[in-house]
Amino acid sequence: MEPQDDELIRFAEHGAAALPPASVEGHVGCDGARIWYASYGAGPPVILLHGGLGHSGNWGYQLPALLESGRRVVLIDSRGHGRSTRDARPYTYELMASDVLDVMDELRLEKAAFIGWSDGACIALILAATAPSRVDGVFFFACNMDPSGTLEFVPTPVIDRCFSRHARDYAALSATPDDFNSFVEAVSLMMRTEPNYQAGDLNRIRVPVAIVLGEHDEFIKPEHAEYLARSIPDAEMIYLEGVSHFAPLQRPAEFNAAVLSFLDRLS
């Protein structure tokens, strides 16, 4: 079992567990960008979408558990993140959602379940709303669907450690390794102003959804998560005890158990 890392001390120093060699890996051209993806294993497909400023390597503790459960796992670096590039246009969640569909088309995946973390959760839920025929279900961890859902930002040592890891990984992986500050500014602008889904938009979502939040999340209001669960038909609300916005890194075993339980319910 992976050790607990509630303070992200291990993550700041070493990152998550290293990803193994992929069965298929590459880039696909997507509307002005080259989007990196990797596919592992065989079985019912699950797509993992990472959080803002991060990359797919942050799922290092989740990939083995999903493969052991008999699933095909696809990782995608969001536009401008990790090994993916971008053009000069502003970031939007809708644009990144379209990139995911392009990767699915490249891999000939008609449909998949989505595990989304923070910005990745928002992208997954937008896909559930706009392309439901491609989505089996969404595990929506630690995100908002309109700007009112976020808490006032308060720096903490845990956030600082995560940010420092993101900076080091960006320099190591990005095609523009010296542009981290401008990258942060551009992504932060998107986070402050998007998404803008209202209750009526959420009510039209018809795929299975779990709204998931850490007990001590630093960014998302609990009442917003509960509002999402009420507004999306038949959505369930799951709280993860003792963790924050970084649960997949802090306590992987507990996070993975919640993910696998959700996926089992889909099947």
MONOR-V763742 format. One record per backbone hydrogen bond with DSSP energy under -1.0 kcal/mol. NH is the residue of the N-H (numbers start at 0). CO is the residue of the C=O. E is the energy in kcal/mol with one decimal. If there is no record, write none. Layout:
nh=NH co=CO e=E
nh=NH co=CO e=E
This chain:
nh=4 co=249 e=-2.6
nh=7 co=4 e=-1.9
nh=11 co=7 e=-2.2
nh=12 co=8 e=-1.5
nh=13 co=9 e=-3.1
nh=14 co=10 e=-2.1
nh=22 co=38 e=-1.8
nh=23 co=38 e=-1.8
nh=25 co=36 e=-2.2
nh=27 co=34 e=-1.9
nh=29 co=32 e=-3.4
nh=34 co=27 e=-2.7
nh=36 co=25 e=-2.5
nh=37 co=74 e=-2.0
nh=38 co=23 e=-3.1
nh=39 co=72 e=-2.6
nh=45 co=71 e=-2.5
nh=46 co=112 e=-3.1
nh=47 co=73 e=-2.5
nh=48 co=114 e=-2.6
nh=53 co=50 e=-1.5
nh=57 co=54 e=-1.9
nh=58 co=55 e=-2.1
nh=59 co=56 e=-1.4
nh=61 co=58 e=-1.4
nh=62 co=58 e=-2.1
nh=65 co=61 e=-2.1
nh=66 co=62 e=-2.4
nh=67 co=63 e=-2.5
nh=68 co=64 e=-1.0
nh=69 co=66 e=-1.8
nh=70 co=65 e=-1.4
nh=71 co=43 e=-1.3
nh=72 co=39 e=-2.4
nh=73 co=45 e=-2.8
nh=74 co=37 e=-2.8
nh=75 co=47 e=-1.1
nh=76 co=35 e=-1.9
nh=79 co=84 e=-1.0
nh=80 co=77 e=-2.8
nh=83 co=80 e=-2.6
nh=84 co=33 e=-2.4
nh=95 co=91 e=-1.8
nh=96 co=92 e=-2.2
nh=97 co=93 e=-2.0
nh=98 co=94 e=-1.5
nh=99 co=95 e=-1.6
nh=100 co=96 e=-1.7
nh=101 co=97 e=-1.8
nh=102 co=98 e=-2.1
nh=103 co=99 e=-2.5
nh=104 co=100 e=-2.5
nh=105 co=101 e=-2.3
nh=106 co=102 e=-2.2
nh=107 co=104 e=-1.0
nh=108 co=103 e=-2.9
nh=111 co=133 e=-1.7
nh=112 co=44 e=-2.2
nh=113 co=136 e=-2.6
nh=114 co=46 e=-2.6
nh=115 co=138 e=-2.6
nh=116 co=48 e=-2.1
nh=117 co=140 e=-3.3
nh=119 co=116 e=-2.1
nh=120 co=117 e=-1.1
nh=121 co=117 e=-1.8
nh=122 co=118 e=-2.3
nh=123 co=119 e=-2.1
nh=124 co=120 e=-2.4
nh=125 co=121 e=-2.3
nh=126 co=122 e=-2.0
nh=127 co=123 e=-2.0
nh=128 co=124 e=-1.8
nh=129 co=125 e=-2.7
nh=130 co=126 e=-3.0
nh=133 co=130 e=-2.4
nh=134 co=131 e=-1.5
nh=135 co=111 e=-2.8
nh=137 co=207 e=-2.4
nh=138 co=113 e=-2.7
nh=139 co=209 e=-2.9
nh=140 co=115 e=-2.4
nh=141 co=211 e=-2.5
nh=148 co=145 e=-2.2
nh=149 co=146 e=-1.2
nh=150 co=218 e=-2.7
nh=159 co=155 e=-2.5
nh=160 co=156 e=-2.3
nh=161 co=157 e=-2.2
nh=162 co=158 e=-2.8
nh=163 co=159 e=-2.3
nh=164 co=160 e=-1.9
nh=165 co=161 e=-2.4
nh=166 co=162 e=-2.3
nh=167 co=163 e=-2.0
nh=168 co=164 e=-2.6
nh=169 co=165 e=-2.7
nh=170 co=166 e=-1.9
nh=171 co=167 e=-1.4
nh=172 co=168 e=-2.2
nh=173 co=169 e=-2.5
nh=178 co=175 e=-2.1
nh=182 co=178 e=-2.3
nh=183 co=179 e=-2.7
nh=184 co=180 e=-2.1
nh=185 co=181 e=-2.3
nh=186 co=182 e=-2.5
nh=187 co=183 e=-2.6
nh=188 co=184 e=-1.8
nh=189 co=185 e=-1.5
nh=190 co=186 e=-2.4
nh=191 co=187 e=-2.1
nh=192 co=188 e=-1.3
nh=193 co=189 e=-2.3
nh=196 co=144 e=-2.6
nh=201 co=197 e=-2.2
nh=202 co=198 e=-2.4
nh=204 co=201 e=-1.8
nh=209 co=137 e=-2.5
nh=210 co=235 e=-3.1
nh=211 co=139 e=-3.2
nh=212 co=237 e=-2.1
nh=214 co=239 e=-2.7
nh=215 co=242 e=-3.2
nh=216 co=213 e=-1.6
nh=220 co=148 e=-2.6
nh=224 co=220 e=-1.8
nh=225 co=221 e=-2.3
nh=226 co=222 e=-1.8
nh=227 co=223 e=-2.4
nh=228 co=224 e=-2.2
nh=229 co=225 e=-2.0
nh=230 co=226 e=-2.2
nh=231 co=227 e=-1.9
nh=234 co=231 e=-2.1
nh=235 co=208 e=-1.9
nh=237 co=210 e=-3.0
nh=239 co=212 e=-2.4
nh=246 co=243 e=-1.1
nh=248 co=245 e=-1.7
nh=249 co=245 e=-2.3
nh=250 co=246 e=-2.2
nh=254 co=250 e=-2.1
nh=255 co=251 e=-3.3
nh=256 co=252 e=-2.0
nh=257 co=253 e=-1.7
nh=258 co=254 e=-2.2
nh=259 co=255 e=-3.0
nh=260 co=256 e=-2.1
nh=261 co=257 e=-2.0
nh=262 co=258 e=-2.6
nh=263 co=259 e=-2.4
nh=264 co=260 e=-1.8
nh=265 co=261 e=-1.6
nh=266 co=262 e=-1.5
